[in-house]
Amino acid sequence: MSLMGNLNRALSATTGLQVRRAAPAAPPQPNKAGPKPGKRPTPVYRCPAPGDLATDRLLRRPVFIMSPVRSGSTLLRMLLNAHPRLHSPHELHIRRLEVDFGSRLSQRAMSALDLERGDLEHLLWDRVMHRELVRSGKDVLVEKTPSNAFVHRRIRDCWPDARFVFLLRHPVSIARSWHEGDPDKRTFDEAAADALRYMKAVDNARNAATDGHGDHGDHGDTDSHGGHGNHGGHGGHGGHYTLRYEDLTADAEKEMRGLCAFLDVDFEPSMLDYGRRDDTQVVKGLGDWRDKIRTGQVQSGRALPAEDEIPELLRPMCAAWGYAS
């Protein structure tokens, strides 16, 4: 009898176990998982006609601050939120709130009501923002999420009576601030490239509003410098307004008076001392939460970069926004 047979006889008698030759290892199986899902396409939706707004929207004439990251939008929203009629909460990221159908039957039921997935999402966005406004006890809601610029046309389609405030800053200052916010995460060059995506989105939104592409009752683009933006026009109801971070930090009262006039509210001196309100306004990860914004008052901005400090990547945007020749 073989050695294996003798071993198994002894093992069986004492333990009830036997030794068997191991089966050959199975070859590695190819990964059957499909590719990662790509960006979800924009859903179908309809633009409510003026006569439908009373039933389709609770929120009327909302205000959206369109700005790149690290452009002072948290400072601006804190100043506005200190006004007794204006409510500007932390970034809401409503564009990431999505609706889906749990079954074909539910889709058929909603389609019979003339509600597609995009329409339902718009109803959800509107309800969330209206709820926040009602809880505040104020009259006007101001939303400042920077990524809203990527969906500016859809926001305009959702709220045809929306008003837009474009907040600009020197592109190099934006890139430096974005890099300094997390230097271990991104180099300056990476920060500049990433921030440029937001700048281009804001620029596209501003040009679309000013040129009247997809307009719904706009009256032009007023620049806070006392003149007009690149395309001229006059600010007003359902319109858009441009101001610059450098002007806001240099003379906050002047800039806020102009913005309040655009928003049809009286200027309130208490806006400039926004820190008298509680700290719940500042939420980590939902806008700026660092020490400078927590001082409760407008602080001086950094010195503008010299012409030779502008990298080639940012030169076209600097020129488009009037920061370089």
ABEGO torsion letter per residue (X at the ends): XBAAAAAAAAAAAAAGBBBBBBBBBBBBBBBABBBBBBBBBBBBBBBBBAAAAAAABABBGBBBBBBBBGAGAAAAAAAAAABAABBBBBBAGAAABBBBBABAAAAAAAAAAGBBAAAAAAAAAAAAAAAAAAAAGBABBBBABAAAAAAAAAAAAABAABBBBBBBBBAAAAAAAAAAABAAABBAAAAAAAAAAAAAAAAAAAAAAAAGBGBBGBAEBBBAAGBBBAAEEBBEBGBBBBBBAAAAAABAAAAAAAAAAAAGBBBBAAAABAAABBAAABBBGBEBABAAAAAGBBBBBBBBBBAAABBAAAAAAAAAAGABX
